[in-house]
Amino acid sequence: GSDKEAILDLITSRSNKQRVEICQAYKSVYGKDLIADLKYELTGKFERLIVSLMRPPAYSDAKEIKDAIAGIGTDEKCLIEILASRTNQEIHNLVAAYKDAYERDLEADVVGDTSGHFKKMLVVLLQ
């Protein structure tokens, strides 16, 4: 078992930059991926929160959008929350992170999963 309280305290008391550096140091020292180890040790919403905190913000956004458009139906609220609240630079980073993580084009995936004026609005936001 893992000490969830210690994990929570350590991760939430660091900036995102520091958490990314921790992942890199963990890989250097142990030769293993910290995020993969956390996924193995944790479950449920706590796992999702911790893993999200360990990723750079653009990758967390990419994961949320991927989940929002996966399967049947679309989580429009998630798409609006992310795409309407990020700066142009953050959107650019998100598009690059999505491409890197999933080897897919974010705009094409959003277009394929939405329609009408909502689709047009999202495309404008992505550009």
C-alpha positions as CSV (number, residue, x, y, z in Angstrom):
1,G,0.0,0.0,0.0
2,S,1.0,3.6,-0.5
3,D,0.8,6.5,1.9
4,K,-1.8,8.6,0.1
5,E,-1.6,11.4,2.6
6,A,2.2,11.7,2.0
7,I,1.7,11.6,-1.8
8,L,-0.9,14.3,-1.6
9,D,1.2,16.5,0.7
10,L,4.3,16.2,-1.4
11,I,2.6,16.8,-4.7
12,T,0.3,19.6,-3.7
13,S,3.1,21.6,-2.0
14,R,5.1,21.8,-5.2
15,S,4.6,23.9,-8.4
16,N,3.9,22.2,-11.7
17,K,7.5,23.0,-12.7
18,Q,8.8,21.3,-9.6
19,R,6.5,18.3,-10.1
20,V,7.9,17.8,-13.7
21,E,11.4,18.0,-12.3
22,I,10.5,15.4,-9.7
23,C,9.3,13.1,-12.5
24,Q,12.6,13.6,-14.3
25,A,14.7,13.0,-11.2
26,Y,12.7,9.8,-10.4
27,K,13.4,8.5,-14.0
28,S,17.1,9.3,-13.5
29,V,17.4,7.7,-10.1
30,Y,15.1,4.7,-10.5
31,G,14.9,4.2,-14.2
32,K,11.1,4.1,-14.0
33,D,8.3,6.4,-15.0
34,L,6.8,8.0,-11.8
35,I,3.4,8.6,-13.4
36,A,3.2,5.0,-14.4
37,D,4.1,4.0,-10.9
38,L,1.5,6.3,-9.4
39,K,-1.1,4.9,-11.7
40,Y,-0.2,1.4,-10.5
41,E,-0.4,2.4,-6.8
42,L,-3.5,4.7,-6.8
43,T,-7.0,4.2,-8.0
44,G,-10.2,6.2,-8.9
45,K,-10.5,9.9,-8.7
46,F,-7.5,10.2,-6.5
47,E,-5.3,8.6,-9.1
48,R,-6.8,10.9,-11.8
49,L,-6.1,14.0,-9.7
50,I,-2.5,13.0,-8.8
51,V,-1.6,12.0,-12.3
52,S,-3.1,15.2,-13.7
53,L,-1.1,17.2,-11.2
54,M,2.1,15.5,-12.3
55,R,1.7,16.3,-16.0
56,P,2.5,19.7,-17.5
57,P,-0.8,21.7,-17.8
58,A,-1.0,21.3,-21.6
59,Y,-0.9,17.5,-21.3
60,S,-3.5,17.6,-18.6
61,D,-5.8,19.7,-20.8
62,A,-5.1,17.3,-23.7
63,K,-6.1,14.3,-21.6
64,E,-9.3,16.0,-20.5
65,I,-10.3,16.9,-24.0
66,K,-9.5,13.4,-25.2
67,D,-11.8,12.0,-22.6
68,A,-14.4,14.6,-23.4
69,I,-14.7,13.5,-27.0
70,A,-14.1,9.8,-26.5
71,G,-16.9,7.3,-27.0
72,I,-20.5,8.1,-27.4
73,G,-21.5,11.7,-26.7
74,T,-19.4,14.7,-26.0
75,D,-18.7,16.6,-22.8
76,E,-19.3,20.1,-24.2
77,K,-18.8,21.7,-20.8
78,C,-15.3,20.4,-20.6
79,L,-14.5,21.6,-24.1
80,I,-15.9,25.1,-23.3
81,E,-14.1,25.3,-20.0
82,I,-10.7,24.5,-21.5
83,L,-10.8,26.1,-24.9
84,A,-12.6,29.3,-23.8
85,S,-10.4,30.0,-20.7
86,R,-6.8,29.4,-22.1
87,T,-4.6,32.1,-23.6
88,N,-3.4,31.8,-27.2
89,Q,-0.1,30.4,-26.0
90,E,-1.8,27.8,-23.8
91,I,-3.9,26.7,-26.7
92,H,-0.8,26.4,-28.9
93,N,0.8,24.3,-26.2
94,L,-2.3,22.2,-25.9
95,V,-2.5,21.5,-29.6
96,A,1.2,20.4,-29.6
97,A,0.7,18.3,-26.4
98,Y,-2.3,16.6,-27.9
99,K,-0.4,15.8,-31.1
100,D,2.6,14.5,-29.1
101,A,0.5,12.4,-26.7
102,Y,-2.1,10.9,-29.1
103,E,-0.4,11.3,-32.5
104,R,-3.7,12.9,-33.7
105,D,-4.8,16.4,-34.7
106,L,-6.8,18.1,-32.0
107,E,-8.8,20.3,-34.4
108,A,-9.7,17.3,-36.6
109,D,-10.8,15.3,-33.6
110,V,-13.0,18.2,-32.3
111,V,-14.5,18.8,-35.7
112,G,-15.3,15.1,-36.0
113,D,-17.1,15.0,-32.7
114,T,-19.1,18.3,-32.8
115,S,-21.4,20.1,-35.2
116,G,-23.0,23.4,-36.1
117,H,-22.2,26.7,-34.6
118,F,-20.6,25.0,-31.6
119,K,-18.1,23.3,-33.9
120,K,-17.3,26.6,-35.6
121,M,-16.8,28.3,-32.3
122,L,-14.4,25.6,-31.1
123,V,-12.4,25.8,-34.3
124,V,-12.0,29.5,-33.9
125,L,-10.8,29.0,-30.3
126,L,-8.3,26.4,-31.4
127,Q,-6.9,28.7,-34.1
